[in-house]
Amino acid sequence: MKVAKFGGTSLASAAQIKKVCDIVLADAKRKVVVVSAPGKRDKNDTKVTDLLIALAERYLAEGEAEAELAAVVARYRDIAEGLALSEEIVQLIEADLRERLALDRSKPEMFMDAIKASGEDNNAKVVARYLQSKGVHASYVNPREAGLFVSEEHGNAQVLAESYENLKALRDKAGIQIFPGFFGYSPSGELVTFSRGGSDITGSILAAAVKADLYENFTDVDSVFSANPNIVPEPQPIQKLTYREMRELSYAGFSVFHDEALIPAFRAGIPVCIKNTNNPAAPGTMIVFEREGNGNPVVGIASDGGFCSIYVSKYLMNREIGFGRRLLHILEDEELSYEHIPSGIDDISVILKDDKIDDEVERRITERVRTELAVDDIVFERDMSMIMLVGEGMRHNVGTTARAAGALARAQVNIEMINQGSSEVSMMFGVKAVDEEKAVRAIYEEFFNKNAASETATAEEAISYR
């Protein structure tokens, strides 16, 4: 049995939905299908989720948003007409949206979640209706009726344990089950969404619940690539990744997969295949528990911008019990979460997202750290990017850091920070944002051209990465 999830680009138009349904029907094992809201039809288009956010924001502010509502309904009407479906489905979608707009606006987070989730919910109804029109035994599944229960954290829901037992029943249902992604319901019956891109999470939860043999995640690329194609021309495709490698790459900027989505599938021991809706014959990228080494310690390079570093130094910091805790408590008081904390004997750096810190927050933090921790120096460094090298092979390879640092030096990129996780599966370099693309290209050249890869091939060939 397979669970197949299709992203927004895969479902952006009637033509794309026809492709999706052909893919589903081509394999009788695809019994559970998770759908996203319609995405962009072209680079100048607007995702339905963004149209819904605009609708909710206007309605919250003014209590009226007919133009925004009409824009959403028009997208679904265009899809319905392209699928030769009757106007009835469009009327049902408009009625559903008006019912959601009538919800309590005094709870804006709840209201926003209800409006946003209608994108996936109504698209699932459209896909199910189209399959039915072709004589296929297919059913729309309501997540509340199916028992997908989540925590009451709007925009950041976490699945509750009882959901897996509830959803297991989908395995034995006849026909194809069309399930909307991105949201579930709290035990009290309130609709709550996962974080943005959360349809990946829904797919992973369902795969675990029904004990699928494979979770297929269909997107608009043939595979995961070893670097961002917008930065590195024609990067190498990745045939296999371990769960840990994919998790690290997703966190660090790979947009193919939601960085939390793998957890349910990982815990249930289910392999994941990333495939292309527009080229379903391509093998895609398999995400597995272990893979054979291919001679390269690095499997992928990811990068992300918008970071800020808070550098703090104090003589004999290492002897001061509780220093780190008190520093992080100051950040906690500002409701800031950190990303990384590289440290030395007398200094520590805290890496955070830049958009959370304005000039006033910086001033308050600086003042408190100087006063309460009596530091020698505190420096804020803005406009930083993080370059992540990921690969299980780094644990077995000597000199990876030296090679990466050498590549950056030759490209005249100054390293602001180096951090390696205790798992030794990833290594991170902090650089100025203006140097991000140059840094990625330099490291890619070092680890992915044939000459560099062959240097370690003999030693790595027989290693199995777990």
C-alpha positions in Angstrom: 0.0 0.0 0.0 1.2 3.5 -0.8 0.2 6.9 0.5 0.7 9.6 -2.2 0.9 13.3 -1.4 0.7 15.9 -4.1 1.9 19.5 -3.6 0.3 22.8 -4.7 2.1 23.0 -8.0 1.0 19.5 -8.9 -2.6 20.6 -8.3 -2.5 24.2 -9.6 -4.9 23.7 -12.6 -7.4 21.3 -14.2 -4.6 20.0 -16.4 -2.4 19.3 -13.4 -5.2 17.6 -11.5 -5.8 15.3 -14.5 -2.1 14.4 -14.4 -2.4 13.6 -10.7 -5.4 11.4 -11.1 -3.7 9.5 -14.0 -0.7 8.9 -11.6 -3.0 7.7 -8.9 -4.9 5.3 -11.2 -1.7 4.0 -12.7 -0.9 2.1 -9.5 -3.6 0.2 -7.6 -1.5 0.4 -4.4 -2.1 4.2 -4.2 -5.1 4.0 -2.0 -4.7 7.1 0.2 -4.0 10.5 -1.5 -3.2 13.7 0.3 -3.7 17.0 -1.5 -2.5 20.5 -1.0 -4.3 23.7 -2.0 -3.9 24.8 -5.7 -0.5 26.5 -6.1 0.9 28.8 -8.8 0.1 28.1 -12.4 3.0 30.2 -13.5 5.6 32.4 -11.8 3.4 35.4 -11.9 0.4 33.6 -10.4 -0.8 33.6 -6.7 -1.2 30.5 -4.6 -4.7 29.8 -3.4 -3.4 29.8 0.2 -2.1 33.3 -0.3 -5.5 34.4 -1.7 -7.1 32.9 1.4 -4.8 34.7 3.7 -5.7 38.0 1.9 -9.3 37.1 2.3 -9.0 36.4 6.0 -7.0 39.5 6.7 -9.4 41.8 4.9 -12.4 40.2 6.6 -10.8 40.5 10.0 -10.1 44.2 9.4 -13.3 45.3 7.7 -15.9 42.6 8.1 -16.3 42.5 4.3 -14.1 41.0 1.5 -16.2 40.3 -1.5 -13.4 40.9 -4.0 -11.1 38.6 -2.2 -13.8 35.9 -1.9 -14.5 36.2 -5.6 -10.9 35.7 -6.5 -10.8 32.4 -4.5 -14.0 31.2 -6.0 -12.8 32.1 -9.5 -9.8 29.8 -9.1 -12.0 26.9 -8.2 -14.5 27.7 -11.0 -11.6 27.7 -13.5 -10.5 24.3 -12.2 -14.0 22.8 -12.2 -14.7 24.0 -15.7 -11.5 22.5 -16.9 -12.4 19.2 -15.4 -16.0 19.4 -16.9 -17.5 19.4 -13.4 -20.9 21.0 -12.8 -21.4 24.4 -11.2 -22.7 22.6 -8.2 -19.2 22.0 -6.8 -18.3 25.6 -7.2 -21.5 26.6 -5.3 -20.6 24.2 -2.5 -17.1 25.7 -2.2 -18.5 29.3 -2.1 -21.0 28.2 0.6 -18.3 26.6 2.6 -16.2 29.8 2.4 -19.1 32.0 3.5 -19.8 29.6 6.4 -16.2 30.0 7.5 -16.3 33.8 7.2 -19.2 33.7 9.6 -17.0 32.3 12.4 -16.1 34.2 15.5 -13.6 37.0 14.5 -12.8 37.7 18.1 -10.4 34.7 17.9 -8.2 35.8 14.9 -5.9 32.8 15.1 -8.7 30.3 15.0 -10.4 32.4 12.2 -7.3 32.5 10.1 -6.7 28.8 10.4 -10.3 28.0 9.3 -10.0 30.2 6.2 -6.5 29.0 5.2 -7.4 25.3 5.6 -10.3 25.6 3.2 -7.7 25.6 0.3 -6.8 22.0 1.0 -10.2 20.9 2.1 -12.1 22.1 -0.9 -9.4 20.9 -3.3 -9.8 17.4 -1.9 -13.5 17.6 -2.7 -12.7 18.7 -6.2 -10.2 15.8 -6.8 -12.7 13.3 -5.3 -15.5 14.6 -7.5 -13.4 14.4 -10.6 -12.4 10.8 -10.0 -16.1 10.0 -9.3 -17.0 11.6 -12.6 -14.7 9.1 -14.3 -16.4 6.2 -12.7 -13.7 5.7 -10.0 -14.6 4.6 -6.5 -13.2 7.6 -4.7 -14.2 9.4 -1.5 -13.4 12.7 0.2 -12.3 12.2 3.8 -13.1 14.7 6.5 -10.1 14.9 8.9 -12.4 15.4 11.9 -14.5 12.3 11.0 -11.4 10.3 10.3 -10.0 11.3 13.7 -6.9 13.4 12.9 -6.6 15.1 16.3 -3.9 17.7 17.0 -2.8 20.1 19.7 -4.5 23.4 19.9 -1.5 25.4 18.6 -2.8 27.5 15.7 -0.4 27.5 12.8 1.9 25.0 14.5 -0.2 22.0 15.5 1.3 18.8 16.7 -0.4 15.4 16.0 -1.8 13.6 19.1 -1.0 10.0 19.6 -4.6 8.7 19.4 -4.8 10.0 15.8 -2.7 7.0 14.5 -5.2 4.5 15.9 -8.1 6.4 14.5 -6.6 6.8 11.0 -5.6 3.2 10.7 -9.2 2.4 9.6 -8.4 4.2 6.2 -6.4 1.1 5.2 -9.4 -1.1 5.1 -11.8 1.3 3.3 -12.8 0.5 -0.2 -11.7 2.7 -3.1 -9.4 5.7 -3.1 -9.4 8.0 -0.1 -8.8 11.7 -0.9 -7.5 13.4 2.3 -6.9 17.2 2.6 -3.5 18.1 4.0 -2.3 20.8 6.3 -4.8 20.6 9.2 -6.5 18.6 11.8 -8.9 19.2 14.7 -8.3 19.7 18.4 -10.1 17.4 20.9 -12.6 20.2 21.5 -13.5 20.2 17.7 -11.6 23.4 16.7 -9.8 23.4 13.3 -6.0 23.8 13.7 -3.4 24.0 11.0 0.2 22.7 10.9 2.9 25.1 10.0 3.1 26.4 6.4 3.8 23.5 4.0 2.1 21.1 6.5 0.5 18.9 3.9 3.8 17.0 3.9 3.2 16.4 7.6 -0.4 15.1 7.0 1.0 12.6 4.4 3.6 11.3 6.7 1.1 10.9 9.5 -1.3 8.9 7.3 1.6 6.8 6.0 2.5 5.9 9.5 -1.1 5.3 10.6 -2.0 2.9 7.8 1.4 1.2 7.9 2.1 2.0 4.2 4.9 0.2 2.4 5.9 3.6 0.8 5.1 7.3 1.2 5.3 9.1 -2.1 5.7 12.8 -2.1 5.0 14.3 -5.5 6.4 17.7 -6.3 7.7 19.6 -9.4 11.3 18.3 -9.6 12.7 14.9 -10.7 14.6 14.5 -7.5 16.4 16.2 -4.6 19.5 17.9 -5.9 22.9 18.1 -4.2 22.6 22.0 -4.2 20.1 24.7 -5.1 19.7 24.7 -9.0 19.2 28.5 -8.8 22.7 28.8 -7.4 24.6 25.9 -8.9 23.9 25.1 -12.6 22.8 21.5 -13.1 23.7 20.1 -9.7 23.9 16.3 -9.3 20.7 14.6 -8.4 20.6 12.5 -5.2 19.4 9.0 -5.6 19.3 8.1 -1.9 19.3 10.0 1.4 19.1 8.9 4.9 16.4 10.4 7.1 18.9 12.3 9.1 20.5 13.8 6.0 17.1 14.9 4.6 16.1 16.4 7.9 19.3 18.5 8.1 18.9 19.6 4.4 15.2 20.5 4.9 16.0 22.6 8.0 18.9 24.4 6.2 16.9 25.6 3.2 16.0 22.7 0.9 12.3 23.6 0.1 11.4 20.2 -1.4 10.3 18.8 2.0 8.8 20.3 5.1 11.5 19.9 7.7 9.2 18.3 10.3 7.3 16.0 7.8 9.6 13.0 8.0 9.2 12.4 11.7 6.0 10.2 11.7 7.3 8.2 8.7 10.7 7.8 10.3 9.3 6.5 13.6 7.1 4.0 11.7 10.0 2.8 9.5 8.4 3.8 6.2 10.6 4.7 3.3 9.8 7.9 1.4 10.2 8.6 -2.3 10.2 12.2 -3.7 8.9 12.1 -7.3 7.9 14.5 -10.1 4.2 14.9 -11.0 5.3 16.1 -14.5 7.7 13.2 -15.0 6.3 10.3 -12.9 8.6 7.7 -14.7 11.7 9.3 -13.2 13.0 7.3 -10.2 13.1 10.2 -7.8 15.0 10.3 -4.5 14.5 7.6 -1.9 14.8 8.5 1.8 15.8 5.5 3.8 17.3 4.4 7.1 20.7 3.5 5.6 22.5 3.8 2.3 25.8 2.7 0.8 28.6 5.2 0.6 29.3 6.6 -2.9 32.8 8.0 -2.3 31.7 11.5 -1.3 31.5 12.5 2.4 29.0 15.2 1.4 25.6 14.4 0.0 24.2 17.9 -0.2 24.8 21.6 0.4 22.0 23.8 1.6 22.0 27.5 2.4 19.6 30.0 4.1 19.8 33.7 4.8 18.2 36.0 7.3 20.3 35.2 10.3 21.8 37.3 13.1 24.7 36.5 15.5 25.0 37.8 19.0 28.7 37.4 20.0 29.4 37.6 23.8 32.9 37.5 25.4 33.9 37.4 29.0 37.2 36.4 30.5 36.9 33.1 32.5 33.4 32.6 31.2 34.0 28.8 31.4 34.3 29.0 35.2 31.0 31.0 35.6 28.3 28.5 36.5 25.0 29.4 34.9 26.3 31.9 32.4 24.7 30.3 29.4 21.4 29.7 31.1 21.2 33.4 32.2 22.1 34.5 28.6 19.4 32.4 27.1 16.9 33.5 29.8 17.4 37.1 28.5 16.5 35.9 25.0 13.6 33.9 26.3 12.2 37.1 28.0 12.2 38.6 24.5 10.4 35.5 23.1 13.4 34.6 21.0 14.4 31.1 20.1 18.0 30.3 19.0 19.2 28.3 16.1 22.8 27.5 17.0 25.2 28.2 19.9 28.9 27.7 19.0 31.2 28.6 21.9 34.7 28.8 23.1 36.4 29.1 26.5 35.8 32.8 26.9 33.1 33.5 24.2 29.8 32.3 23.0 27.8 33.1 19.9 24.0 32.7 19.6 22.6 32.5 16.1 19.0 33.6 15.7 16.6 34.6 12.9 17.2 38.3 12.0 13.6 39.2 11.4 12.8 38.7 15.1 15.2 41.4 16.3 14.6 45.1 15.6 16.7 48.0 16.9 14.7 48.3 20.1 15.1 44.6 20.9 18.8 44.7 20.2 19.1 47.7 22.5 17.3 45.9 25.4 19.3 42.7 25.0 22.6 44.6 24.8 21.8 46.6 28.0 20.7 43.5 30.0 23.6 41.4 28.9 26.1 44.1 29.9 24.4 44.8 33.2 23.3 41.4 34.3 26.2 39.3 33.0 29.0 41.9 33.2 30.5 40.9 29.9 33.6 42.3 28.3 32.0 42.7 24.9 28.7 42.0 23.1 28.4 42.4 19.3 25.4 42.0 17.0 26.3 40.8 13.5 23.4 41.2 11.0 22.8 39.9 7.4 24.3 36.5 7.8 23.7 33.3 5.9 24.3 29.7 7.0 25.9 27.2 4.6 25.2 23.6 5.6 27.2 20.6 4.4 25.3 17.4 5.0 26.5 13.8 4.7 26.6 10.6 6.8 30.1 10.1 5.2 31.6 13.0 7.2 31.7 10.8 10.3 34.1 8.5 8.6 36.2 11.0 6.6 39.2 13.0 7.8 39.7 16.5 6.4 36.1 17.5 5.4 36.3 20.8 7.4 39.7 21.6 5.9 38.5 21.0 2.4 35.4 23.2 2.9 37.4 26.0 4.6 40.0 25.8 1.9 37.3 26.2 -0.8 35.9 29.2 0.9 39.3 30.8 1.3 40.1 30.3 -2.4 36.8 32.0 -3.2 37.7 34.9 -0.9 34.7 34.2 1.4 35.4 35.0 5.0 34.1 32.5 7.6 32.2 34.2 10.4 31.3 31.0 12.3 31.8 27.2 12.1 29.6 24.8 13.9 29.4 21.0 13.7 26.6 19.0 15.4 27.5 16.2 17.7 26.0 13.7 15.2 28.7 14.7 12.8 26.2 14.4 9.9 26.2 18.2 9.3 28.6 21.1 9.4 27.7 24.7 9.2 29.5 27.8 8.1 28.3 31.3 8.8 29.1 33.9 6.1 28.0 37.3 5.1 24.7 37.2 3.2 26.4 38.8 0.1 28.7 35.9 0.0 26.1 33.1 0.3 25.9 32.1 -3.4 29.6 32.3 -4.0 30.2 30.1 -0.9 27.8 27.5 -2.1 29.3 27.3 -5.5 32.8 27.1 -4.1 32.0 24.2 -1.7 30.0 22.4 -4.5 33.0 22.6 -6.8 35.2 21.1 -4.1 33.0 18.2 -3.2 31.1 17.4 -6.4 33.4 17.6 -9.3 34.9 14.3 -10.4 38.4 14.9 -9.3 37.4 15.9 -5.7 35.0 12.9 -5.3 37.6 10.4 -6.5 40.0 11.4 -3.8 38.0 9.6 -1.1 36.2 6.9 -3.3 38.4 4.0 -2.3 38.1 4.5 1.4 34.3 5.1 1.3 33.0 2.5 -1.1 32.2 -0.2 1.4 30.7 1.9 4.2 27.0 1.6 5.0 25.5 4.8 6.4 22.9 4.3 9.1 
